Amino acid sequence: MFSDPNGNGRFEPGESILRVQESPAIKSLTLGAWGPGTGQWITYEADGTTKQNGTFTFCDSRGAAKAKAVILLGTGRPRVSALNASGDPLNCT
């Protein structure tokens, strides 16, 4: 996670790294993209809101039955679910 004052979505010299986290000890992990037309990243504003709603689906080698989704609202509030934002089962394809 990094600060992006110029808003170009790329980490560049002079920008601050806010957080670094190690990869989980999982052999295979698929991170699903979010809804159409929302871009390829999530931007948090100074007030904690985001410009996008999004669902990130985490799948591993156990398949969709064990998948979890992090659903992000425009308010900036994330929640974890075993279903997608529409209440349907998660897809790990």
RODRENVEX-548231 format. One line per field, with one value per residue (C-alpha): z, y, x. Coordinates in steps of 0.2 Angstrom, whole numbers. Example, Ala and Ser with C-alpha at 12.3 -4.5 7.8 and 13.67 -1.06 7.14 Angstrom:
Z 39 36 .
Y -22 -5 .
X 62 68 .
REM end
This chain:
Z 0 -5 -5 -22 -22 -41 -43 -57 -49 -49 -35 -40 -31 -18 -14 3 6 20 22 16 20 17 5 13 14 1 -14 -26 -24 -36 -33 -42 -50 -46 -56 -74 -77 -60 -64 -57 -40 -25 -20 -2 0 15 23 22 7 -9 -27 -31 -24 -26 -23 -21 -21 -13 -19 -16 -21 -11 -23 -22 -7 4 -5 4 -3 4 -2 -2 -1 -7 11 13 24 19 25 22 15 8 -5 -18 -16 -25 -13 -26 -23 -26 -42 -43 -62 .
Y 0 17 35 41 60 62 49 39 22 19 19 31 39 51 42 34 16 14 -4 -20 -38 -55 -66 -80 -97 -104 -114 -106 -90 -82 -64 -59 -42 -31 -25 -19 -1 2 1 -10 -3 4 22 28 46 56 54 35 33 25 30 11 -3 -19 -38 -47 -65 -76 -94 -107 -125 -130 -122 -111 -121 -113 -96 -80 -63 -46 -34 -16 -2 16 21 12 -1 -19 -35 -53 -65 -83 -76 -62 -45 -51 -66 -79 -92 -87 -91 -97 -98 .
X 0 7 3 -1 -2 -2 -15 -7 -9 10 23 36 51 46 30 28 26 12 11 20 13 21 12 1 8 -4 2 -11 -21 -33 -38 -54 -57 -71 -86 -85 -78 -71 -53 -39 -35 -44 -41 -45 -49 -43 -60 -59 -71 -67 -72 -76 -87 -78 -77 -60 -63 -49 -48 -35 -32 -48 -59 -75 -82 -68 -67 -70 -74 -69 -83 -79 -92 -89 -90 -73 -81 -75 -84 -79 -92 -94 -106 -103 -111 -127 -128 -123 -110 -92 -84 -65 -63 .
REM end
